[in-house]
Amino acid sequence: MQLQVVHGFYGKIMVANVVASKKVICCMDILINGEVISVRFKSDAVVVRRVAAHIERRLNDNDWRPYRTKDEAIAAWSKLGGLRLAVLRAYKLIP
């Protein structure tokens, strides 16, 4: 079986399509705060960018409402898991 890898760049998103025996697996690597977050779907890429913008705004404005402190906010957001957790890790807010 022969694999064909095609790379393309769209802004800060790198797209790689791997074609193997008529199956296409799409992966996108999004660069957030110097860290790479890999997603499979375009909709996930949109979520990562939206969450990153939200976290960045909160950090810049030091605005943690409706939570009292930054630690409270991060603890609550960490419980959401998934892509949000990956963005928090990219901003080094959690280990």
C-alpha positions as CSV (number, residue, x, y, z in Angstrom):
1,M,0.0,0.0,0.0
2,Q,1.4,3.4,-1.0
3,L,0.6,6.5,1.1
4,Q,0.4,10.0,-0.4
5,V,0.8,12.9,1.9
6,V,-0.3,16.4,0.8
7,H,0.5,19.5,2.9
8,G,-1.1,22.9,2.6
9,F,-1.0,26.0,4.7
10,Y,-4.0,28.2,5.5
11,G,-3.0,31.1,7.8
12,K,-1.8,29.5,11.0
13,I,-3.3,26.2,10.2
14,M,-1.4,23.4,8.6
15,V,-3.5,20.8,6.8
16,A,-2.3,17.3,5.9
17,N,-4.4,14.8,4.0
18,V,-3.2,11.2,4.0
19,V,-4.7,9.1,1.2
20,A,-4.4,5.4,1.7
21,S,-6.5,2.9,-0.2
22,K,-9.3,5.4,-1.0
23,K,-9.6,6.5,2.7
24,V,-8.9,10.2,3.5
25,I,-7.8,11.1,7.0
26,C,-7.7,14.9,7.5
27,C,-5.6,16.4,10.3
28,M,-5.1,20.1,11.0
29,D,-2.4,21.4,13.3
30,I,-3.2,24.8,14.8
31,L,-0.5,26.9,16.4
32,I,-1.6,28.4,19.7
33,N,0.9,30.3,21.9
34,G,3.7,28.3,20.3
35,E,2.0,24.9,21.0
36,V,0.5,22.7,18.3
37,I,-3.0,21.4,18.7
38,S,-4.1,18.7,16.2
39,V,-7.7,18.5,15.2
40,R,-9.5,16.2,12.7
41,F,-12.4,18.5,11.6
42,K,-12.7,22.1,10.4
43,S,-15.4,22.6,13.0
44,D,-12.9,21.7,15.7
45,A,-10.4,24.1,14.3
46,V,-13.0,26.9,14.6
47,V,-13.7,25.9,18.2
48,V,-10.0,26.0,19.0
49,R,-9.5,29.4,17.5
50,R,-12.7,30.7,19.3
51,V,-11.6,29.3,22.7
52,A,-8.0,30.7,22.2
53,A,-9.4,34.2,21.5
54,H,-11.6,33.9,24.6
55,I,-8.8,32.8,26.9
56,E,-6.4,35.4,25.4
57,R,-9.0,38.2,26.0
58,R,-9.5,37.0,29.6
59,L,-5.8,37.0,30.3
60,N,-5.2,40.4,28.7
61,D,-8.2,42.0,30.6
62,N,-7.7,40.0,33.8
63,D,-11.4,39.4,33.6
64,W,-12.6,36.1,35.2
65,R,-16.3,36.8,35.6
66,P,-18.5,35.1,36.7
67,Y,-15.7,33.5,38.7
68,R,-14.1,35.3,41.6
69,T,-10.5,34.4,40.7
70,K,-8.4,33.2,37.8
71,D,-7.8,29.8,39.6
72,E,-11.6,29.3,40.0
73,A,-12.1,30.0,36.3
74,I,-9.4,27.7,35.2
75,A,-10.6,24.9,37.5
76,A,-14.1,25.2,36.0
77,W,-12.9,25.4,32.4
78,S,-10.6,22.4,33.0
79,K,-13.6,20.2,33.8
80,L,-14.9,20.8,30.3
81,G,-12.1,18.8,28.8
82,G,-11.5,18.2,25.1
83,L,-10.3,21.0,23.0
84,R,-10.8,23.6,25.7
85,L,-8.4,21.6,27.9
86,A,-5.8,21.6,25.0
87,V,-6.1,25.4,24.7
88,L,-5.6,25.9,28.4
89,R,-2.5,23.7,28.2
90,A,-1.2,25.7,25.2
91,Y,-1.5,28.9,27.3
92,K,0.4,27.0,30.1
93,L,-2.5,27.6,32.5
94,I,-2.6,23.9,33.5
95,P,0.1,21.2,33.4
